[in-house]
Amino acid sequence: MNSAMRGGVDLSALANKVVKEKLASTSSVQVDQGRRVKVPAFVIEVNQANLKPIIELSSIVAVVVSFYSQANQESLTLNSKLEKLANSAEGKWLLAKIDLDANPEIASAFGINLPATIAVILEGEPKPLFQGDQPESALVDFLGKLVEAASSQGLNGTLEVDGVEPKEVEPQLSESEIAALDAMDKGDFGAAVKIYEEELKQNPGNEELAARLAQVKLVERTYNADLETELSVEPASVAMAMRKADFHLAVGQSEEAFELLLAWFDKADGEERKALSSLFLELFNVVGKSHPAVVEARKLLAAKMF
């Protein structure tokens, strides 16, 4: 995942500036001797009034910070995924959402000017994570590793909602999206592909739809195969390399997938290069344009093509 932020931020100075004492709204943040923390919710909208207690919580659990804008659909989609994951994380981390337009001073303190930018606060110190929407599976994997890293630093507390059961925030789905999900539930990935292809025709240039289409096509190609067998194959042709790259990506090995395709690109003829280029673009959509593996692969592919 790619960072789009500057270096360290003096959060303590900012906190002292915007809050001189805990406000009434923060009284529900209570820490006991067992490092169990009662909070109003697992997802909190942050502003200058409640920033300081959120920073204080980062000494107990990792605080994931999502900068968004109501005018930016990518950031709203990313928020929906993170909200769902935060509410199902059993209090292992907190999601703090910051509206860039409503809180320019906080955004400036973090050095953020792009929506759909994610950071983390650990023990009062901010660290950049990534910019841009990501597949939910990638977020699950990344957040799991983040919790492990936080725990290794002693941030192994647990959040509890104070008297309120958390509600998962479900994204608003279009009729075509519902139909595609229904098809996938039945194992009919081909039907889901056709639905997304038609939707993309109606909304050309929609990156979110392009990503979903690419993800479903990858699942369709790999769903019924034996992963261990496929990954053990030593490719003897471009077609075999392309197939193995699919399975690398299916298990989250994006770097290995791109390295394999790049190696075969040099051996490929004109038609094979066209097929490889097409697959590269599709897999880039699966992984996400901001992922470091995609950024590096794009650079290396461009060097080979031109």
C-alpha positions in Angstrom: 0.0 0.0 0.0 1.3 3.3 -0.9 1.9 6.3 1.3 0.9 9.8 0.2 1.9 11.7 3.4 4.7 13.7 4.8 6.8 12.8 7.8 6.2 13.2 11.6 3.5 15.4 13.0 3.6 16.9 16.5 0.2 15.7 17.6 0.8 16.7 21.2 1.1 20.4 20.2 -2.0 20.1 18.1 -4.0 18.5 20.9 -2.9 21.2 23.4 -4.0 23.8 20.9 -7.5 22.4 20.2 -8.3 20.9 23.6 -7.2 22.1 27.0 -9.3 19.7 29.0 -11.5 16.7 28.2 -15.0 17.7 27.2 -18.2 16.1 28.4 -18.4 14.0 25.3 -15.2 12.2 26.2 -16.3 11.1 29.6 -17.3 7.7 28.1 -13.6 6.9 27.4 -12.6 5.0 30.5 -9.6 2.8 31.0 -9.5 0.1 33.7 -6.5 -1.8 35.0 -6.9 -4.5 32.5 -6.5 -2.1 29.6 -10.1 -2.5 28.6 -11.5 0.8 27.2 -15.1 1.9 27.1 -15.8 4.1 24.0 -19.0 5.5 22.5 -18.5 3.4 19.3 -15.8 1.6 17.3 -16.1 4.2 14.6 -15.8 7.9 15.7 -16.2 11.1 13.6 -13.3 13.2 14.7 -13.1 17.0 15.0 -11.1 19.5 17.1 -13.3 18.9 20.1 -12.6 15.2 20.5 -9.2 14.8 18.9 -7.2 14.7 22.2 -9.0 11.7 23.7 -8.7 9.9 20.4 -5.0 10.5 20.5 -5.0 9.2 24.1 -6.7 6.0 23.0 -3.7 5.3 20.7 -1.7 4.3 23.8 -4.2 1.4 24.2 -5.0 0.2 20.7 -4.1 1.2 17.1 -6.2 4.2 15.9 -6.8 4.0 12.1 -7.5 7.5 10.7 -9.5 7.8 7.5 -9.5 11.2 5.8 -12.5 11.6 3.5 -14.6 14.1 1.6 -18.3 13.9 0.9 -17.5 15.0 -2.7 -15.1 12.0 -3.2 -16.9 8.7 -3.8 -13.7 6.7 -3.5 -13.1 7.9 0.1 -16.8 7.1 1.0 -16.5 3.6 -0.4 -13.3 3.0 1.5 -15.0 4.3 4.7 -17.8 1.9 4.3 -15.4 -1.1 4.1 -13.4 0.2 7.1 -16.5 0.8 9.2 -17.7 -2.7 8.6 -14.3 -4.1 9.5 -14.0 -1.9 12.6 -17.4 -3.0 13.9 -16.4 -6.7 13.5 -12.8 -6.4 14.9 -13.8 -7.2 18.5 -12.4 -3.9 19.7 -8.8 -4.5 18.6 -8.6 -1.1 16.8 -10.5 2.1 16.5 -11.6 3.9 13.3 -11.3 7.7 13.4 -12.9 9.4 10.4 -11.9 13.0 9.6 -13.8 15.1 7.0 -11.1 17.0 5.1 -13.5 19.8 4.2 -14.8 20.4 7.7 -11.5 20.0 9.5 -8.7 21.7 7.4 -6.6 22.4 10.5 -6.4 18.7 11.5 -5.7 17.7 7.9 -3.0 20.2 7.7 -1.4 19.0 11.0 -1.3 15.5 9.5 0.0 16.8 6.2 -3.0 15.4 4.3 -4.6 17.0 1.3 -6.1 14.0 -0.5 -9.3 12.2 0.4 -9.2 8.4 0.7 -5.9 8.7 2.7 -5.3 6.4 5.6 -2.9 6.9 8.5 -2.5 5.2 11.9 -1.8 6.7 15.3 0.3 4.5 17.7 1.2 5.9 21.1 0.4 9.4 19.9 2.6 9.2 16.8 1.1 9.2 13.4 2.4 6.9 10.6 1.3 6.9 7.0 -0.4 3.8 5.6 -1.8 4.2 2.1 -3.9 6.4 -0.3 -6.7 5.1 -2.4 -9.4 2.5 -2.1 -8.4 -1.1 -1.6 -10.2 -4.5 -2.0 -11.8 -5.6 1.3 -9.6 -8.7 1.4 -6.5 -6.6 1.2 -7.8 -4.4 4.0 -8.5 -7.5 6.2 -5.0 -8.8 5.7 -3.4 -5.4 6.3 -5.4 -4.6 9.4 -4.6 -8.0 10.9 -0.9 -7.3 10.4 -1.4 -3.8 11.9 -3.0 -5.3 15.0 -0.1 -7.7 15.4 2.4 -4.9 15.0 0.6 -2.8 17.6 0.4 -5.7 20.0 4.1 -6.2 19.7 4.6 -2.6 20.9 2.4 -3.3 23.9 -0.8 -1.8 22.4 -2.9 -4.8 23.2 -5.9 -3.3 24.9 -9.5 -3.9 24.0 -12.3 -1.5 23.2 -15.9 -2.0 24.4 -18.9 0.0 23.4 -20.3 1.6 26.5 -23.8 0.2 26.7 -24.4 0.3 22.9 -24.2 -2.6 20.5 -22.2 -1.5 17.4 -24.1 -1.4 14.2 -22.3 -2.4 11.0 -22.6 0.2 8.3 -23.6 -1.4 5.0 -22.8 0.4 1.7 -25.7 1.4 -0.5 -25.9 -1.1 -3.3 -27.4 -0.6 -6.8 -29.8 -3.2 -8.3 -27.0 -4.5 -10.5 -24.6 -4.8 -7.6 -27.2 -6.8 -5.7 -27.8 -9.0 -8.7 -24.0 -9.6 -9.1 -23.7 -10.5 -5.4 -26.6 -12.9 -5.7 -25.0 -14.6 -8.7 -21.7 -14.9 -6.8 -23.5 -16.4 -3.8 -24.8 -19.1 -6.2 -21.3 -19.7 -7.6 -22.3 -18.2 -11.0 -19.3 -15.9 -11.5 -19.9 -15.8 -15.2 -23.2 -14.1 -14.7 -21.6 -11.6 -12.2 -19.0 -10.8 -14.8 -21.6 -10.0 -17.4 -23.5 -7.8 -15.0 -20.4 -5.8 -14.2 -19.4 -5.6 -17.9 -22.8 -4.1 -18.7 -22.6 -1.7 -15.8 -19.2 -0.6 -16.9 -20.5 0.1 -20.4 -23.1 2.4 -18.8 -20.5 4.0 -16.6 -17.2 4.1 -18.6 -14.2 5.2 -16.6 -15.7 4.1 -13.3 -12.6 2.8 -11.5 -14.5 1.1 -8.7 -16.6 -0.9 -11.2 -13.5 -1.8 -13.2 -11.9 -3.1 -10.0 -14.9 -5.1 -9.1 -15.1 -6.6 -12.6 -11.4 -7.5 -12.5 -11.8 -9.1 -9.1 -14.8 -11.2 -10.1 -13.0 -12.3 -13.3 -10.0 -13.5 -11.3 -12.3 -15.5 -8.9 -14.1 -17.0 -12.0 -10.7 -18.1 -13.4 -9.4 -19.6 -10.1 -12.5 -20.7 -8.1 -12.7 -24.4 -8.9 -8.9 -25.1 -9.1 -6.6 -26.6 -6.6 -4.4 -23.7 -5.4 -1.5 -25.9 -4.2 -1.3 -27.7 -7.5 -1.5 -24.6 -9.6 1.2 -22.8 -7.7 3.5 -25.8 -8.0 3.4 -25.6 -11.8 6.6 -24.5 -13.6 5.4 -22.5 -16.6 6.6 -23.6 -20.0 4.7 -21.0 -22.0 3.2 -17.5 -21.7 -0.3 -19.0 -21.3 0.9 -21.1 -18.4 2.7 -18.1 -16.8 -0.5 -16.1 -17.1 -2.5 -18.8 -15.4 0.0 -19.2 -12.6 0.0 -15.4 -12.1 -3.7 -15.6 -11.4 -3.2 -18.1 -8.7 -0.4 -16.1 -7.1 -2.8 -13.1 -6.9 -5.6 -15.3 -5.6 -3.5 -16.1 -2.5 -2.3 -12.5 -2.1 1.1 -12.9 -3.7 0.9 -9.8 -6.0 4.7 -9.3 -6.2 5.3 -12.9 -7.3 2.5 -12.6 -9.9 4.0 -9.5 -11.5 7.6 -10.8 -11.3 6.5 -13.9 -13.2 4.6 -12.0 -15.9 7.5 -9.5 -16.3 10.0 -12.3 -16.8 7.8 -13.9 -19.5 7.2 -10.5 -21.2 10.8 -10.6 -22.5 10.2 -14.0 -24.1 6.8 -13.2 -25.6 6.0 -12.5 -29.3 3.8 -9.6 -30.4 0.4 -11.3 -29.7 1.6 -12.7 -26.4 2.7 -9.3 -25.3 -0.7 -7.9 -26.1 -2.3 -10.7 -23.9 0.2 -10.0 -21.1 -0.4 -6.3 -21.2 -4.1 -6.9 -21.0 -3.7 -9.2 -18.0 -1.4 -6.7 -16.3 -4.0 -4.0 -16.5 -6.7 -6.3 -15.2 -4.5 -7.5 -12.3 -3.5 -3.9 -11.5 -7.2 -3.2 -11.0 -7.5 -6.2 -8.7 -4.7 -5.2 -6.4 -5.3 -1.4 -6.5 -3.5 1.4 -8.3 -1.8 2.7 -5.2 -0.3 -0.7 -4.0 3.5 -0.6 -4.1 3.6 -3.8 -6.1 1.5 -2.2 -8.8 3.5 1.0 -8.8 6.7 -1.0 -9.2 5.3 -3.3 -11.9 3.9 -0.4 -13.9 7.4 1.2 -13.9 9.1 -2.0 -15.0 6.5 -2.9 -17.6 6.8 0.6 -19.1 10.5 0.2 -19.4 10.1 -3.1 -21.3 7.4 -1.7 -23.6 9.2 1.5 -24.5 
